[in-house]
Amino acid sequence: MALLYEYPKKNISGQEKIALAKEKIDERKKVNKMLLKSVVLLAVLLILAVFVSVVWLKVVLVVIGIFSFSTTFLFASSIRLSLDEDVYVKIYDDRIESYQPPAIGVKKHLVKINYSDVIESNQTTMGSISFRLKNGESDSIYFVDGATKKFFIENCYDKVNYPKKDYIEYPDIEEEKDDPDYSWKNWKSF
């Protein structure tokens, strides 16, 4: 029941807290700027659609404008939810707890998963880790921070039956460096 990892870290210095707060403020400014650009683009396309006389071109302009705004809005709302102060992930040696933003909507929810209840786990196409539990239910955790997800996979993959891949590591071979074809200096000798 020991805490292995926590996001966001609670025991950081005052300077680090100030730096994190500044990063969050800058990120919020970027999101607001992105939304403003999207609203302006939508307005321009809608005004342009009013003045165009060809019907199919009107429809195309309106669809492009609405699609562009809706994707930007969804992207911006997911970034805003990830910057929320209440969101956290705690990785223990026997369970994981996550108070996370929803995929769609406003209400955050708490997910607690005991490793002993997990039959198997895998990664979804959206980057969440999905857990199939012994009681027939399934649950997933969306990791706001990539480092937290990496820590969880590297340290708890065997406890949650996650299919961790063994990557091939190629050693640095010194014999190839002695080969004259290896060096760019010898390119004229061919």
C-alpha positions as CSV (number, residue, x, y, z in Angstrom):
1,M,0.0,0.0,0.0
2,A,3.0,2.2,-0.5
3,L,2.7,5.2,-2.8
4,L,5.0,4.7,-5.8
5,Y,4.2,7.7,-8.0
6,E,1.9,10.8,-7.8
7,Y,0.9,13.3,-10.5
8,P,1.0,16.2,-9.9
9,K,3.8,16.0,-7.5
10,K,2.9,17.6,-4.2
11,N,6.3,18.0,-2.6
12,I,7.9,20.5,-5.0
13,S,9.6,23.8,-4.2
14,G,8.1,27.2,-4.4
15,Q,10.1,28.1,-7.5
16,E,8.8,24.9,-9.3
17,K,5.2,25.8,-8.3
18,I,5.6,29.3,-9.7
19,A,7.1,27.8,-12.9
20,L,4.2,25.3,-13.2
21,A,1.7,28.1,-12.7
22,K,3.3,30.2,-15.3
23,E,3.2,27.2,-17.8
24,K,-0.5,26.7,-17.1
25,I,-1.2,30.3,-17.6
26,D,0.7,30.3,-20.9
27,E,-1.1,27.2,-22.0
28,R,-4.5,28.7,-21.2
29,K,-3.5,31.8,-23.2
30,K,-2.6,29.6,-26.2
31,V,-6.0,27.7,-25.9
32,N,-7.9,31.0,-25.8
33,K,-6.0,32.3,-28.8
34,M,-6.7,29.1,-30.7
35,L,-10.4,29.4,-29.9
36,L,-10.5,33.0,-31.0
37,K,-8.8,32.2,-34.3
38,S,-11.3,29.4,-34.9
39,V,-14.3,31.7,-34.1
40,V,-12.9,34.3,-36.5
41,L,-12.5,31.7,-39.2
42,L,-16.0,30.4,-38.6
43,A,-17.4,34.0,-38.9
44,V,-15.5,34.7,-42.1
45,L,-16.6,31.4,-43.7
46,L,-20.3,32.1,-42.7
47,I,-20.2,35.6,-44.0
48,L,-18.6,34.4,-47.2
49,A,-21.3,31.7,-47.5
50,V,-23.9,34.5,-47.4
51,F,-22.4,36.4,-50.3
52,V,-21.7,33.3,-52.5
53,S,-24.5,32.6,-55.1
54,V,-23.6,29.0,-55.8
55,V,-25.6,26.7,-53.4
56,W,-23.2,23.8,-53.2
57,L,-20.3,26.2,-52.4
58,K,-22.4,27.7,-49.6
59,V,-22.9,24.3,-48.1
60,V,-19.2,23.4,-48.4
61,L,-18.2,26.7,-46.7
62,V,-20.7,26.2,-43.8
63,V,-19.6,22.6,-43.3
64,I,-15.9,23.5,-43.3
65,G,-16.5,26.3,-40.9
66,I,-18.6,24.2,-38.4
67,F,-16.2,21.2,-38.7
68,S,-13.2,23.4,-38.0
69,F,-14.8,25.1,-35.1
70,S,-16.1,21.9,-33.5
71,T,-12.7,20.2,-33.7
72,T,-10.9,23.2,-32.3
73,F,-13.5,23.4,-29.5
74,L,-13.1,19.7,-28.5
75,F,-9.4,20.0,-28.6
76,A,-9.4,23.2,-26.5
77,S,-11.8,21.7,-23.9
78,S,-9.6,18.6,-23.5
79,I,-6.6,20.8,-22.9
80,R,-8.5,22.9,-20.4
81,L,-9.6,19.8,-18.5
82,S,-6.1,18.5,-18.4
83,L,-4.9,21.8,-16.8
84,D,-7.5,21.5,-14.0
85,E,-6.1,21.6,-10.5
86,D,-8.2,18.7,-9.3
87,V,-7.0,16.1,-11.7
88,Y,-4.5,13.6,-10.2
89,V,-3.1,10.1,-10.5
90,K,-1.7,8.1,-7.6
91,I,0.0,4.8,-8.3
92,Y,0.3,2.5,-5.4
93,D,1.9,-1.0,-5.2
94,D,-1.5,-2.6,-5.1
95,R,-3.9,-0.2,-6.9
96,I,-4.1,2.9,-9.0
97,E,-6.4,5.9,-8.3
98,S,-7.2,8.6,-10.9
99,Y,-9.5,11.6,-10.6
100,Q,-9.7,12.4,-14.3
101,P,-11.6,14.5,-16.8
102,P,-14.2,12.8,-19.0
103,A,-13.7,12.3,-22.7
104,I,-16.8,14.3,-23.4
105,G,-18.6,16.4,-20.8
106,V,-17.8,18.4,-17.8
107,K,-18.1,16.1,-14.8
108,K,-14.8,14.5,-13.6
109,H,-14.9,11.1,-12.0
110,L,-12.8,9.0,-9.7
111,V,-11.4,5.6,-10.9
112,K,-9.9,3.2,-8.4
113,I,-8.6,-0.1,-9.7
114,N,-7.1,-2.9,-7.6
115,Y,-4.4,-4.8,-9.5
116,S,-5.8,-8.1,-8.1
117,D,-9.1,-7.4,-9.9
118,V,-7.6,-7.0,-13.3
119,I,-7.8,-9.8,-15.8
120,E,-6.1,-8.0,-18.7
121,S,-5.3,-4.5,-19.8
122,N,-4.4,-2.8,-23.1
123,Q,-4.1,0.6,-24.6
124,T,-7.1,2.2,-26.5
125,T,-6.8,4.1,-29.7
126,M,-7.2,7.3,-27.7
127,G,-4.2,6.6,-25.5
128,S,-6.1,5.5,-22.4
129,I,-5.3,2.2,-20.6
130,S,-8.4,0.0,-20.5
131,F,-8.8,-2.7,-17.8
132,R,-11.0,-5.7,-18.0
133,L,-12.0,-6.7,-14.5
134,K,-12.9,-10.0,-12.9
135,N,-16.5,-8.9,-12.3
136,G,-17.1,-8.6,-16.0
137,E,-16.9,-4.8,-16.1
138,S,-14.2,-2.7,-17.8
139,D,-12.8,0.6,-16.9
140,S,-10.2,2.9,-18.4
141,I,-7.8,5.6,-17.2
142,Y,-6.8,8.5,-19.2
143,F,-3.3,9.7,-18.3
144,V,-3.0,13.5,-18.6
145,D,0.8,13.3,-18.2
146,G,2.9,11.0,-20.4
147,A,5.5,10.5,-17.8
148,T,2.9,9.0,-15.4
149,K,1.7,6.6,-18.0
150,K,5.3,5.5,-18.8
151,F,6.0,5.0,-15.1
152,F,2.9,2.9,-14.7
153,I,3.6,0.7,-17.8
154,E,7.2,0.2,-16.9
155,N,6.6,-0.7,-13.2
156,C,3.2,-2.3,-13.1
157,Y,2.7,-4.0,-16.4
158,D,3.0,-7.5,-14.9
159,K,0.5,-6.7,-12.1
160,V,-2.2,-5.6,-14.6
161,N,-1.4,-8.1,-17.4
162,Y,-0.4,-5.3,-19.8
163,P,1.3,-6.6,-23.0
164,K,4.6,-4.8,-22.6
165,K,6.7,-5.1,-25.7
166,D,10.4,-6.1,-25.6
167,Y,12.1,-3.6,-27.8
168,I,15.3,-4.7,-29.6
169,E,18.3,-2.7,-28.6
170,Y,21.0,-2.6,-31.1
171,P,24.5,-2.3,-29.5
172,D,27.0,0.1,-30.9
173,I,29.3,-2.1,-33.0
174,E,32.9,-0.8,-33.0
175,E,33.9,-3.1,-36.0
176,E,31.8,-1.1,-38.4
177,K,33.6,2.1,-37.5
178,D,36.8,0.6,-38.9
179,D,35.1,-0.1,-42.2
180,P,36.2,2.5,-44.8
181,D,32.6,2.6,-46.2
182,Y,31.3,3.7,-42.7
183,S,33.1,7.1,-42.8
184,W,31.8,10.0,-44.9
185,K,35.4,11.1,-45.4
186,N,35.9,8.2,-47.8
187,W,33.0,8.9,-50.1
188,K,35.3,10.2,-52.9
189,S,37.2,6.9,-53.1
190,F,34.3,5.1,-54.8
